Amino acid sequence: MTDLIDRLRALQRRDLPVHGGRTLAYVYDSGDPEVDRVAREAVAAYAASNALDPTAFPSLLQMENELVGFACGLVDAPPSAVGTVTSGGTESILLAVQAARDSRPEVLRPRMVLPATAHAAFHKAAHYFGVEPVLVPVGPDFRADPRAMAEAIDDRTVLVVASAPSYAHGVVDPVTEIAAAAAARGVRCHVDACIGGWVLPYAARLGREVPPWSFSVEGVTSLSVDTHKYAYAPKGTSVLLHRDAALRKPQLFASAAWPGYTMLNATTQSTRSGGPVAGTWAVVQHLGDAGYLDLAGRAFAAVDAIVGCLGREPALQLVAPPDSTLVTFSTDGSCDPFTVTDELVSRGWYVQPQLSHGDGGPSVHLSVSAGTLPHVDDFAAVLHASVAAAQAAGPVAVDPGVVAFIEALDPTALGDDDFDGLLAASGLVGASADGDLELPTRMAEVNAMLDVASPAMREALLVAFLDRLQRPVR
Ligand SMILES: *Cc1c(COP(=O)(O)O)cnc(C)c1O
């Protein structure tokens, strides 16, 4: 048993650290070991419990209702509001889109109006549920253009979306105007506050300027907020709220069309681990309102410090002044953003590269959490060294032959062998001496290659990559 746990720990050493405040994507670190201890114990205690049946596991129902109640208070939900604990932001968004679609059965070819900056989860929902995404270009400040959004609404529109904030640029869309335009046409409006919903209320209380984004805005019909982000809960929970029970109704599913128990679900899952629910409940109880106010203060102090660091690096530019805890920067011609990323990563700071999109060039994304604050001086030094190293390294060499090849190809016309060749040429997969798949460690060349590829080609290449990664180990 201890041997097994040792092996587990050894495996885990290959992963990004989830503590230490230096992993600025995927994980959110409170910096408080007590939060992790509380979460671990609660997850372990409920790992085998099944939230499928609230009558069989009433404690999980109670925890969910208390979590939804806490979230209601944060996002100015009216007394009529109801909510559901889901497995994450993507599931909350999937359900918001599904409920919107099914609330309008008379619309044969439903559409949803999205700012171009909306999270990819909406594209996944479009793909799963057959709702056509109508993408509306954003303004020069990366915020949704409310007039263009209003003009995009038509008789087939079942949902209009705004972000608070958007993941890629960290800015809050003009929710008031967007929700009003949706309401004027009798259309639902979802606010994606997956990453901002648990910090923006505290930002306002800390005296920071926060544009309106919550249920306080008339016309907002649903809102998602991820507890496994800035509630610092263990992975596997988000909350989806609807302004009233009637709006949620199409989300609920029952089936008596089989010989087993009558299935009754509020989410896409049926058997649902009690672990994440209990872990989230325990962390929220432990921290409480005062704890979150303190953690938000730390996260925003870290954001301000990082924005200050960027200001001292002439080679770097803030893409947009952050409305929340997300910081995005780009580079000038003196260094390559993907090389800066690799240099930061090699010095222990994980940051996330973002490829060019539309008229926007490549950038680097940072999700800043409270646990980052004690390390901002280290960040400043590492950032400075990373920029200098990237400048010394010069531009990324992309094989022009491969670029021309990738640019000319139609991904839909490619076969498996073509993808094997392309994956090897792009550096995404190599083979080690024993024939095993080997992951790249420096990503700049791979990212530079993907950056010149069309979105369709990026998708096809990465799908082929994932297919090669997920192979059984026998
Ligand atoms: C994280 C995020 C999502 C998706 O959430 P997952 O928990 O990764 O499924 C959706 N929208 C925004 C703005 C996010 O930051």
The ligand as a MOL file (V3000), in Angstrom:
LIG
                    3D

  0  0  0     0  0            999 V3000
M  V30 BEGIN CTAB
M  V30 COUNTS 15 15 0 0 0
M  V30 BEGIN ATOM
M  V30 1 C -12.9340 27.5540 -17.3400 0
M  V30 2 C -13.9500 28.2470 -18.1890 0
M  V30 3 C -14.9690 27.5330 -18.8220 0
M  V30 4 C -15.0170 26.0250 -18.8820 0
M  V30 5 O -14.8910 25.4210 -17.6840 0
M  V30 6 P -14.2560 23.9730 -17.3950 0
M  V30 7 O -14.3910 23.9080 -15.9160 0
M  V30 8 O -12.8390 23.9820 -17.8850 0
M  V30 9 O -15.0880 22.9620 -18.0970 0
M  V30 10 C -15.9230 28.2690 -19.4860 0
M  V30 11 N -15.8570 29.6030 -19.5630 0
M  V30 12 C -14.8680 30.3140 -18.9940 0
M  V30 13 C -14.8580 31.8090 -19.1090 0
M  V30 14 C -13.8780 29.6510 -18.2960 0
M  V30 15 O -12.8710 30.3440 -17.7500 0
M  V30 END ATOM
M  V30 BEGIN BOND
M  V30 1 1 1 2
M  V30 2 1 2 3
M  V30 3 2 2 14
M  V30 4 1 3 4
M  V30 5 2 3 10
M  V30 6 1 4 5
M  V30 7 1 5 6
M  V30 8 2 6 7
M  V30 9 1 6 8
M  V30 10 1 6 9
M  V30 11 1 10 11
M  V30 12 2 11 12
M  V30 13 1 12 13
M  V30 14 1 12 14
M  V30 15 1 14 15
M  V30 END BOND
M  V30 END CTAB
M  END
